[in-house]
Amino acid sequence: MTPIEKVRAEIARYDHALLDFSAREQKGAIELVIQLKSRELHTYFAPIHPRDIEHPQFPWTFQRYLYDCMHDYLVEMFVHTPQSLDPRP
């Protein structure tokens, strides 16, 4: 099984009500792709290191990585936070 096939097989184990997951090869590397099902906002790309894919614990490390990426993606969607430099209207 190729690395991209291994990542796609792992992704197939997940189904989310709000998000779609996929993988792509980009410039010789594999990236996890996360986007809203509605496709209204940007797409999140996260590289996956080849050594992580080959590791025997890949399903577990992938789950942690996926959850971390989902968190980052959702946080990026904030329009305003208390730390924003621009004052709120």
C-alpha positions in Angstrom: 0.0 0.0 0.0 1.4 3.4 -0.9 1.6 6.2 1.6 -1.3 8.1 0.0 -3.4 5.0 0.0 -2.6 4.4 3.6 -3.6 7.9 4.6 -6.8 7.8 2.5 -7.7 4.4 4.1 -7.4 6.0 7.6 -9.4 9.0 6.6 -12.2 6.7 5.3 -12.7 5.6 9.0 -13.9 9.1 9.9 -17.2 10.8 9.1 -18.1 14.3 10.4 -21.3 16.2 10.2 -19.6 19.5 9.4 -16.3 18.7 7.8 -14.9 16.7 4.9 -11.5 15.1 5.0 -9.3 14.0 2.1 -5.6 13.7 1.3 -3.6 14.8 -1.7 0.0 14.6 -2.9 1.6 18.0 -3.3 5.2 18.5 -4.4 6.1 15.0 -3.4 4.5 15.3 0.1 1.2 14.1 1.4 -1.2 16.6 2.9 -4.3 16.2 5.0 -7.1 18.3 3.6 -10.0 19.6 5.8 -12.9 21.7 4.5 -16.4 22.5 5.4 -19.0 20.4 3.7 -20.6 23.6 2.5 -17.3 24.8 0.9 -18.0 28.3 2.0 -14.7 29.1 3.7 -11.1 28.3 3.0 -9.6 24.8 2.9 -7.1 23.7 5.5 -3.9 21.8 4.4 -1.7 20.0 6.8 1.4 18.1 5.8 1.9 14.5 7.0 5.5 13.4 7.4 6.4 10.1 5.7 7.9 8.6 8.9 4.5 9.2 10.7 2.7 7.2 7.9 5.2 4.3 8.2 5.0 4.2 12.0 3.2 1.1 13.5 1.0 3.5 15.6 -0.1 5.5 12.6 -3.9 5.1 13.2 -3.4 6.6 16.7 -1.0 9.4 15.8 -3.2 10.2 12.8 -6.3 10.6 15.0 -4.4 13.0 17.3 -3.1 14.9 14.3 -6.5 15.1 12.7 -8.1 16.4 15.9 -5.3 19.0 16.4 -5.8 20.1 12.8 -9.6 20.3 13.2 -9.1 22.5 16.2 -6.7 24.8 14.4 -9.0 25.0 11.4 -12.0 26.0 13.5 -10.0 28.5 15.5 -8.9 30.1 12.2 -12.5 30.8 11.4 -12.9 33.4 14.2 -13.7 36.8 12.8 -12.9 38.6 16.0 -11.4 37.7 19.3 -10.5 39.8 22.4 -6.9 39.7 21.2 -7.8 41.2 17.8 -5.9 44.4 17.1 -8.8 46.1 15.3 -11.5 47.5 17.6 -15.0 46.0 17.1 -17.5 48.3 15.6 
